[in-house]
Structures are given as C-alpha cells and as structure tokens.
Amino acid sequence: MSRDIINAIQAPYRHSWSLLTQFIDVCPDKIWKETRGGWPVWQQIAHALAVLNFFTLGENDAPASAPCDMATLMLKVQGPCVIDKDAMREYAETVRIGVDAWLDGLSDKGLTRIHTVLSKKIGRDVAYGAAVAMLASHTCYHIGSCDAALRDNGLPGVF
C-alpha cells in the first residue's frame, strides 16, 4: 500500500496544525476573548478543531468530546462562555489523535474515492484527496483571521 502521495499532501495540514497550536500558545488572554470577523478568537479556534474532526469522521463515529456545544463549535451561535486555553489544548489533542488515525488509514490508491460520509454532510461529492486538502485550507483560513488579531495588537503573528 503506497503512501507517497498521502505523505506529500498531508504536509500542508501538518503545517497548519503547527500554526494552530502555536497560536493557542502565544495568544494573550485579552486577544483570546476578542471578537474578530463576528466571532470570538477562541471560538474560531474551537471551530477549526471541530471541523478537522468533522472532516475525518467515519459513518458510525461520534464527534470528539468537546468543551462546548455543537452550535457554538459550528459558528451557529456566539459562544456563551470562553473556552480557556488549557481546555482548548485538551480538545485539540483529542482531535489531533483522531485526524492522525484517519490519515494513517488512507492509501494513495484511495485518494480518488468519494468520502461518502463527508459528502453526505456537506451536500456534494468530496474525494478523500480533497478532504485531506481541506484539512489545511479551512484551518489556515481561521488561523489567518485570528493571526490578524495578534498583529493588530502589535504582536508578531504565527504566519
């Protein structure tokens, strides 16, 4: 079972994961609680993590245990409370383990197959290769928004 392509296309996800965890570590509490683009910074990070979990769920998998409700995670409502960084790191580790296991189960040959669970959830066909790419693209979108909060406050961003 060849994994050369998997190893190559997961590299952007690995990079985005590194940026996300760096952001959690360096973001001051004041900024963590600020609203950017209509959503609190902490909630965008929680959302990015929830979506990583969402993209990699199998047909019978339940979402990872999260420190808030699904409506908050999916940006349907503004979170009623702030998830602190320690709880976010725990949630992140749970999600990372699940995503890593999902990636470990992929092979190059299966990249063009349709990820039926994700396709059903988002309403269009998504190949496994596209799902791997989406791990990075969606995560980087939210990190970019949050990173701007750091830079707007005179701090270096993680990008």
ZIUR-V706519 format. One record per backbone hydrogen bond with DSSP energy under -1.0 kcal/mol. NH is the residue of the N-H (numbers start at 1). CO is the residue of the C=O. E is the energy in kcal/mol with one decimal. If there is no record, write none. Layout:
<<NH & CO & E> <NH & CO & E>>
This chain:
<<7 & 3 & -2.8> <8 & 4 & -1.6> <9 & 5 & -3.1> <10 & 6 & -1.9> <14 & 10 & -2.5> <15 & 11 & -2.3> <16 & 12 & -2.6> <17 & 13 & -2.7> <18 & 14 & -2.0> <19 & 15 & -2.2> <20 & 16 & -2.4> <21 & 17 & -2.5> <22 & 18 & -2.3> <23 & 19 & -2.6> <24 & 20 & -2.1> <25 & 21 & -1.9> <26 & 22 & -2.3> <27 & 23 & -2.3> <32 & 28 & -2.7> <33 & 29 & -1.4> <34 & 31 & -1.3> <36 & 39 & -3.3> <39 & 36 & -1.8> <41 & 34 & -2.8> <42 & 32 & -2.0> <44 & 40 & -1.8> <45 & 41 & -1.9> <46 & 42 & -2.4> <47 & 43 & -2.5> <48 & 44 & -2.5> <49 & 45 & -2.2> <50 & 46 & -2.6> <51 & 47 & -2.6> <52 & 48 & -1.8> <53 & 49 & -2.0> <54 & 50 & -2.8> <55 & 51 & -3.0> <57 & 54 & -1.1> <61 & 58 & -1.4> <73 & 69 & -2.1> <74 & 70 & -2.5> <75 & 72 & -1.4> <76 & 71 & -2.9> <77 & 71 & -1.2> <88 & 84 & -2.2> <89 & 85 & -2.6> <90 & 86 & -2.0> <91 & 87 & -2.4> <92 & 88 & -2.9> <93 & 89 & -2.3> <94 & 90 & -2.0> <95 & 91 & -2.5> <96 & 92 & -3.1> <97 & 93 & -2.2> <98 & 94 & -1.7> <99 & 95 & -2.8> <100 & 96 & -2.9> <101 & 97 & -2.1> <102 & 98 & -2.2> <103 & 99 & -2.9> <104 & 100 & -2.6> <105 & 101 & -1.2> <106 & 103 & -1.5> <108 & 2 & -2.7> <111 & 108 & -1.5> <113 & 110 & -1.1> <115 & 126 & -3.3> <116 & 114 & -1.5> <119 & 115 & -2.9> <120 & 116 & -2.3> <121 & 117 & -1.9> <122 & 118 & -2.3> <123 & 119 & -1.5> <124 & 119 & -1.1> <128 & 113 & -2.3> <129 & 111 & -2.8> <131 & 127 & -2.2> <132 & 128 & -2.1> <133 & 129 & -1.9> <134 & 130 & -2.4> <135 & 131 & -1.2> <137 & 133 & -2.2> <138 & 134 & -2.0> <140 & 136 & -2.9> <141 & 137 & -1.8> <142 & 138 & -1.6> <143 & 139 & -2.3> <144 & 140 & -2.5> <145 & 141 & -1.6> <146 & 142 & -2.4> <147 & 143 & -3.4> <148 & 144 & -1.6> <150 & 146 & -1.1> <151 & 147 & -2.1> <152 & 148 & -2.9> <154 & 151 & -1.8> <155 & 150 & -2.5>>
